[in-house]
Amino acid sequence: MGKFAELIKYEGDNSTFIWKHPCEDFNSLTQLVVHESQEAIFFMNGQALDLFGPGRYTLETENIPRIGKLLNRTTGDTSPFHCEVYFINKTEQMSLKWGTDSKIQYIEPTYGFPLSIGASGEMSLRVADSRKLLVKLVGTESFLGQQKLVNFFRAFLMTRVKTYIAQVMKASAISIFEIDEHLTTFSESIHKLLIPDFADYGVALEQFFVTTIVKPDGDRQYEKFKELHFRQYADIAEAKLQQQTELIHAQTAAQKVVIDSQAQATKRAQEGYTYAQERGFDVAEQVAQNEAVGQFTNMGVGLGTMAGVGGAVGGVVGNAVSGALEATKTTSAVQTAAPADDMAAFKVKIDKLNMMKEAGLLSDEEFGQMKAKLLAEIM
């Protein structure tokens, strides 16, 4: 009889899903050690009998009742028996690559043109049902690693993934030109659809990521719709930029007016006059210079305006009106040689002076002065 195993355990790398212990001859005193992230299954005569969780076990009939009846007890309680032990790694194994082996054909939902794309990404898997995985996939194999498991799933994964990608893009109306900004929700939708497919084999699909969509760059039809799609966004962006530019120009012009007004106000305050006085000065100056309107009317307006202007500006206005009066006197002196039958014109001027006095443009004193000057001219 050969040497019996005394301790059964597995301490391999984390890229392994299932590992079969090489020893197949045990006795009832053999120790079995199962780590926290593992499970162990005993096979006898091709049948999966008992499953052990984390812990240390002595292979006695109390621990393995289903095969206890098959053990032949002999002297020393070292009954030999022949069986197989599989260790299952229960940790989540990440960064497993996947990718479509051919193009996915579907109708682009936004513009309605046929399109061929590819996809790739990563996923993470974990053994959820050790017995189901062993029976359905492993069989008599002694090892199941990451690459081997991915190869097992490749055929149905490619079929399912391509179908689900087309379905999700159509149902969600995701444009091929906007797919990159929807990769998270896109991945989550496909992940939910794939979970039952993996569960049928005792494997949990913990995570599923679509990291790359291979677009048909260079295809004439694709490039045409791509240009159309981005052109509309470029036009909108250009219109917004133009609007913002015009708004900035309007704000700049308004600010300039405010600054100019503030500067004028500061200037008036420094020189001791108000805006109303400045406007009065402008009117008086215009009246004094505008001889075509009528000398006496101008004189009346000038005097009325001057009455409301004070300080230095009042002096300037007074000087301007005085100059106008002197010019009027000179003109009147020349006109004394004219006939004295201009009483009708004199009456009209007196009426105008009365109207100006009633309107508050001339004081009583100013009215008297103006009337006296008219009378002096016709004497």
C-alpha positions as CSV (number, residue, x, y, z in Angstrom):
1,M,0.0,0.0,0.0
2,G,1.4,3.4,-0.9
3,K,1.8,6.4,1.3
4,F,-1.3,8.1,2.4
5,A,-1.7,11.9,2.3
6,E,-1.7,13.5,5.8
7,L,-2.6,17.1,5.0
8,I,-4.7,18.4,2.1
9,K,-4.7,22.1,1.3
10,Y,-4.2,24.6,-1.6
11,E,-2.2,27.8,-1.5
12,G,-2.0,28.8,-5.2
13,D,-2.2,32.1,-7.0
14,N,-5.4,34.1,-7.3
15,S,-5.8,33.6,-11.1
16,T,-7.0,30.0,-10.4
17,F,-10.7,29.2,-10.2
18,I,-10.6,25.5,-9.5
19,W,-7.7,23.2,-8.6
20,K,-7.7,19.4,-8.1
21,H,-5.5,18.0,-5.4
22,P,-3.0,15.5,-7.0
23,C,-3.4,12.9,-4.2
24,E,-6.3,10.5,-4.4
25,D,-5.6,8.1,-1.6
26,F,-6.6,9.2,1.9
27,N,-7.2,7.7,5.3
28,S,-9.6,8.7,8.1
29,L,-6.9,10.6,10.0
30,T,-6.0,12.9,7.1
31,Q,-6.3,16.7,7.8
32,L,-8.2,19.0,5.3
33,V,-7.5,22.7,5.5
34,V,-9.8,25.1,3.6
35,H,-8.9,28.8,3.6
36,E,-11.4,31.7,4.1
37,S,-11.7,32.4,0.4
38,Q,-12.1,28.7,-0.6
39,E,-14.4,25.8,-0.7
40,A,-13.5,22.1,-1.1
41,I,-15.6,19.4,-2.7
42,F,-15.1,15.6,-2.3
43,F,-15.7,13.4,-5.3
44,M,-16.1,9.6,-5.0
45,N,-16.8,7.3,-7.8
46,G,-17.4,10.3,-10.1
47,Q,-20.0,11.8,-7.7
48,A,-19.8,15.2,-5.9
49,L,-20.5,14.2,-2.3
50,D,-19.6,16.6,0.4
51,L,-18.7,20.3,0.3
52,F,-16.5,21.9,3.0
53,G,-16.3,25.6,3.8
54,P,-13.4,27.5,5.5
55,G,-11.8,25.5,8.4
56,R,-9.7,22.5,9.4
57,Y,-11.2,19.1,9.2
58,T,-10.2,15.5,10.1
59,L,-11.5,13.1,7.5
60,E,-13.6,11.0,9.8
61,T,-16.9,9.5,9.1
62,E,-18.6,12.2,11.3
63,N,-17.3,14.9,9.0
64,I,-18.0,13.1,5.8
65,P,-21.2,11.0,6.5
66,R,-22.1,10.5,2.9
67,I,-18.9,8.4,2.3
68,G,-18.6,7.0,5.8
69,K,-20.5,3.9,4.9
70,L,-18.0,3.2,2.1
71,L,-15.0,3.2,4.4
72,N,-13.6,-0.2,5.6
73,R,-12.4,0.3,9.2
74,T,-9.2,-1.6,10.1
75,T,-6.9,-1.8,13.0
76,G,-5.5,1.6,14.1
77,D,-8.4,3.6,12.6
78,T,-6.5,4.2,9.4
79,S,-9.0,2.9,6.9
80,P,-7.8,3.8,3.4
81,F,-10.2,5.2,0.8
82,H,-9.8,6.5,-2.7
83,C,-11.5,9.9,-3.7
84,E,-10.8,13.3,-5.3
85,V,-10.7,16.7,-3.7
86,Y,-11.3,19.9,-5.6
87,F,-10.5,23.3,-4.2
88,I,-12.6,26.3,-5.5
89,N,-11.3,29.8,-5.2
90,K,-14.2,32.1,-4.2
91,T,-12.5,35.5,-4.6
92,E,-13.6,38.0,-7.2
93,Q,-11.2,37.9,-10.1
94,M,-11.0,41.2,-11.9
95,S,-9.7,42.7,-15.1
96,L,-10.7,39.8,-17.3
97,K,-10.6,41.1,-20.9
98,W,-13.4,40.5,-23.4
99,G,-14.0,41.8,-27.0
100,T,-16.4,41.1,-29.9
101,D,-14.9,38.8,-32.5
102,S,-16.8,40.5,-35.4
103,K,-18.7,43.7,-36.2
104,I,-22.1,44.4,-34.7
105,Q,-24.7,45.4,-37.3
106,Y,-27.5,47.8,-36.2
107,I,-29.4,50.8,-37.4
108,E,-28.1,54.1,-35.9
109,P,-31.2,55.4,-34.0
110,T,-30.6,59.2,-34.5
111,Y,-30.1,59.3,-38.2
112,G,-31.4,55.9,-39.2
113,F,-28.4,54.7,-41.3
114,P,-26.9,51.1,-41.0
115,L,-23.8,50.9,-39.0
116,S,-21.1,48.3,-38.1
117,I,-19.3,48.6,-34.8
118,G,-17.1,46.6,-32.4
119,A,-16.8,46.6,-28.7
120,S,-14.4,45.5,-26.0
121,G,-13.8,45.9,-22.2
122,E,-13.2,44.2,-18.9
123,M,-15.3,42.1,-16.5
124,S,-14.8,40.5,-13.1
125,L,-16.1,37.0,-12.2
126,R,-16.6,35.0,-9.0
127,V,-17.6,31.4,-8.3
128,A,-21.1,31.5,-6.9
129,D,-22.1,27.8,-7.0
130,S,-19.0,25.5,-6.8
131,R,-20.9,22.2,-7.4
132,K,-22.7,23.6,-10.5
133,L,-19.5,25.0,-12.0
134,L,-17.6,21.7,-11.4
135,V,-20.4,19.5,-12.9
136,K,-21.2,21.8,-15.9
137,L,-17.8,23.0,-17.0
138,V,-14.9,21.3,-15.2
139,G,-15.8,17.6,-15.3
140,T,-12.6,15.6,-15.1
141,E,-10.3,18.5,-15.7
142,S,-7.7,19.1,-12.9
143,F,-7.4,22.9,-13.4
144,L,-9.5,25.8,-14.3
145,G,-7.8,29.2,-14.7
146,Q,-9.0,32.6,-15.8
147,Q,-8.1,32.2,-19.5
148,K,-9.7,28.8,-19.7
149,L,-12.9,30.0,-18.1
150,V,-13.1,33.0,-20.4
151,N,-12.5,30.6,-23.4
152,F,-15.4,28.5,-22.1
153,F,-17.7,31.5,-22.1
154,R,-16.4,33.1,-25.3
155,A,-18.9,31.6,-27.7
156,F,-22.1,32.4,-25.8
157,L,-20.6,35.7,-24.5
158,M,-20.0,36.9,-28.0
159,T,-23.5,36.0,-29.1
160,R,-25.1,37.6,-26.1
161,V,-23.0,40.7,-26.0
162,K,-23.5,41.6,-29.6
163,T,-27.3,41.0,-29.3
164,Y,-27.5,43.0,-26.1
165,I,-25.4,45.9,-27.4
166,A,-27.7,46.3,-30.4
167,Q,-30.8,46.1,-28.2
168,V,-29.6,48.6,-25.6
169,M,-28.5,51.2,-28.2
170,K,-31.8,50.9,-30.0
171,A,-34.0,50.9,-26.8
172,S,-32.1,53.8,-25.3
173,A,-31.8,55.7,-28.6
174,I,-28.1,56.3,-28.0
175,S,-26.4,58.0,-30.9
176,I,-23.1,56.5,-32.1
177,F,-21.6,60.0,-31.9
178,E,-22.6,60.3,-28.2
179,I,-21.9,56.7,-27.0
180,D,-18.7,57.6,-25.2
181,E,-20.5,59.9,-22.7
182,H,-23.0,57.1,-22.0
183,L,-20.5,54.2,-21.4
184,T,-21.3,53.9,-17.7
185,T,-25.1,53.5,-18.1
186,F,-24.5,51.5,-21.3
187,S,-22.2,49.0,-19.4
188,E,-24.7,48.8,-16.5
189,S,-27.6,47.9,-18.9
190,I,-25.6,45.1,-20.6
191,H,-24.3,43.8,-17.2
192,K,-27.9,43.3,-16.0
193,L,-28.7,41.3,-19.1
194,L,-25.7,39.1,-18.8
195,I,-26.0,38.1,-15.1
196,P,-28.5,35.2,-15.7
197,D,-26.4,33.8,-18.5
198,F,-23.4,33.4,-16.2
199,A,-25.5,32.3,-13.3
200,D,-26.6,29.2,-15.2
201,Y,-23.0,27.9,-14.9
202,G,-22.5,28.8,-11.2
203,V,-20.5,32.0,-12.0
204,A,-21.4,35.4,-10.7
205,L,-20.7,38.3,-13.1
206,E,-19.7,40.9,-10.5
207,Q,-18.8,43.7,-12.9
208,F,-19.0,44.3,-16.6
209,F,-17.5,47.3,-18.4
210,V,-17.7,48.5,-22.0
211,T,-14.5,50.5,-22.3
212,T,-14.2,50.9,-26.1
213,I,-16.6,51.2,-29.0
214,V,-14.8,50.6,-32.3
215,K,-16.5,53.0,-34.8
216,P,-16.2,52.7,-38.6
217,D,-13.9,55.7,-39.0
218,G,-13.2,56.2,-42.7
219,D,-16.5,54.8,-43.9
220,R,-18.0,57.4,-46.3
221,Q,-21.5,57.2,-45.0
222,Y,-20.4,57.3,-41.4
223,E,-18.1,60.3,-42.0
224,K,-21.0,62.2,-43.8
225,F,-23.3,61.8,-40.8
226,K,-20.5,62.5,-38.4
227,E,-19.9,65.9,-40.1
228,L,-23.6,66.7,-40.1
229,H,-23.8,65.8,-36.3
230,F,-20.9,68.0,-35.3
231,R,-21.8,70.8,-37.6
232,Q,-25.1,71.4,-35.9
233,Y,-23.4,71.7,-32.5
234,A,-20.7,74.0,-34.0
235,D,-23.4,76.3,-35.5
236,I,-25.1,76.5,-32.1
237,A,-21.8,77.2,-30.3
238,E,-21.0,79.9,-32.9
239,A,-24.4,81.6,-32.5
240,K,-24.0,81.6,-28.7
241,L,-20.5,83.1,-29.0
242,Q,-21.8,85.8,-31.3
243,Q,-24.6,86.6,-28.9
244,Q,-22.1,86.8,-26.0
245,T,-19.8,89.1,-28.0
246,E,-22.6,91.5,-28.9
247,L,-23.7,91.5,-25.2
248,I,-20.1,92.4,-24.1
249,H,-20.0,95.2,-26.7
250,A,-23.3,96.6,-25.5
251,Q,-22.2,96.4,-21.9
252,T,-18.9,98.1,-22.8
253,A,-20.7,101.0,-24.5
254,A,-23.1,101.4,-21.6
255,Q,-20.2,101.5,-19.2
256,K,-18.5,104.1,-21.3
257,V,-21.6,106.3,-21.1
258,V,-21.7,105.9,-17.4
259,I,-18.0,106.8,-17.1
260,D,-18.4,109.9,-19.3
261,S,-21.4,111.1,-17.3
262,Q,-19.5,110.6,-14.1
263,A,-16.6,112.6,-15.5
264,Q,-18.9,115.5,-16.7
265,A,-20.6,115.6,-13.2
266,T,-17.2,115.8,-11.5
267,K,-16.1,118.6,-13.9
268,R,-19.3,120.6,-13.2
269,A,-18.9,120.1,-9.4
270,Q,-15.3,121.4,-9.6
271,E,-16.3,124.4,-11.7
272,G,-19.3,125.3,-9.5
273,Y,-22.4,124.8,-11.8
274,T,-25.1,122.3,-12.5
275,Y,-26.3,120.5,-15.6
276,A,-29.4,122.8,-15.8
277,Q,-27.1,125.8,-15.7
278,E,-24.8,124.4,-18.4
279,R,-27.8,123.9,-20.6
280,G,-29.0,127.4,-19.9
281,F,-25.6,128.7,-21.0
282,D,-25.8,126.7,-24.2
283,V,-29.2,128.2,-25.1
284,A,-28.2,131.7,-24.2
285,E,-25.1,131.5,-26.3
286,Q,-27.0,130.2,-29.3
287,V,-29.6,133.0,-28.9
288,A,-26.9,135.6,-28.8
289,Q,-25.3,134.3,-32.0
290,N,-28.5,133.6,-33.9
291,E,-29.4,137.0,-35.5
292,A,-31.7,135.5,-38.1
293,V,-34.4,134.6,-35.7
294,G,-35.0,138.2,-34.5
295,Q,-33.0,140.5,-32.4
296,F,-35.6,141.4,-29.7
297,T,-36.9,137.9,-29.3
298,N,-33.3,136.7,-28.8
299,M,-32.7,139.4,-26.3
300,G,-35.7,138.4,-24.3
301,V,-34.8,134.7,-24.2
302,G,-31.3,135.6,-23.3
303,L,-32.3,137.7,-20.4
304,G,-34.7,135.1,-19.1
305,T,-32.2,132.4,-19.3
306,M,-29.5,134.5,-17.7
307,A,-31.7,135.0,-14.7
308,G,-31.4,131.3,-13.9
309,V,-27.7,131.0,-14.3
310,G,-25.4,131.9,-11.4
311,G,-21.7,132.3,-10.7
312,A,-19.0,132.4,-13.3
313,V,-21.4,131.0,-16.0
314,G,-23.9,133.7,-15.2
315,G,-21.3,136.2,-16.0
316,V,-20.4,134.6,-19.2
317,V,-24.1,134.4,-20.2
318,G,-24.6,138.0,-19.2
319,N,-21.6,139.1,-21.3
320,A,-23.0,137.2,-24.3
321,V,-26.4,138.8,-23.9
322,S,-24.9,142.3,-23.4
323,G,-23.0,141.8,-26.6
324,A,-26.2,141.0,-28.3
325,L,-27.8,144.1,-26.9
326,E,-25.0,146.3,-28.1
327,A,-25.3,144.8,-31.6
328,T,-29.0,145.6,-31.4
329,K,-28.4,149.2,-30.4
330,T,-26.0,149.6,-33.3
331,T,-28.5,148.2,-35.7
332,S,-31.3,150.4,-34.2
333,A,-29.1,153.5,-34.6
334,V,-28.7,152.8,-38.3
335,Q,-32.4,152.2,-38.7
336,T,-33.4,155.6,-37.2
337,A,-33.2,157.0,-40.6
338,A,-36.0,154.6,-41.6
339,P,-39.6,156.0,-41.7
340,A,-41.4,156.3,-38.4
341,D,-44.5,154.5,-39.6
342,D,-43.3,151.1,-38.1
343,M,-45.8,151.4,-35.2
344,A,-47.3,148.0,-36.2
345,A,-44.0,146.3,-35.8
346,F,-43.5,148.1,-32.5
347,K,-46.8,146.8,-31.3
348,V,-46.0,143.2,-32.3
349,K,-42.7,143.4,-30.3
350,I,-44.5,144.8,-27.3
351,D,-47.0,141.9,-27.5
352,K,-44.1,139.4,-27.6
353,L,-42.5,141.0,-24.6
354,N,-45.9,140.8,-22.7
355,M,-46.1,137.1,-23.6
356,M,-42.6,136.4,-22.4
357,K,-43.4,138.2,-19.1
358,E,-46.6,136.2,-18.6
359,A,-44.7,133.0,-19.3
360,G,-42.2,133.8,-16.6
361,L,-39.3,134.3,-19.0
362,L,-39.0,138.1,-18.1
363,S,-39.3,139.7,-14.8
364,D,-41.2,143.0,-14.4
365,E,-37.9,144.9,-14.3
366,E,-36.6,143.2,-17.4
367,F,-39.8,143.9,-19.2
368,G,-39.6,147.6,-18.3
369,Q,-36.0,147.8,-19.5
370,M,-36.9,146.1,-22.8
371,K,-39.9,148.3,-23.4
372,A,-37.9,151.5,-22.6
373,K,-35.3,150.5,-25.1
374,L,-38.0,150.0,-27.8
375,L,-39.6,153.3,-27.1
376,A,-36.2,155.0,-27.2
377,E,-35.5,153.5,-30.7
378,I,-38.7,154.9,-32.3
379,M,-38.4,158.3,-30.7
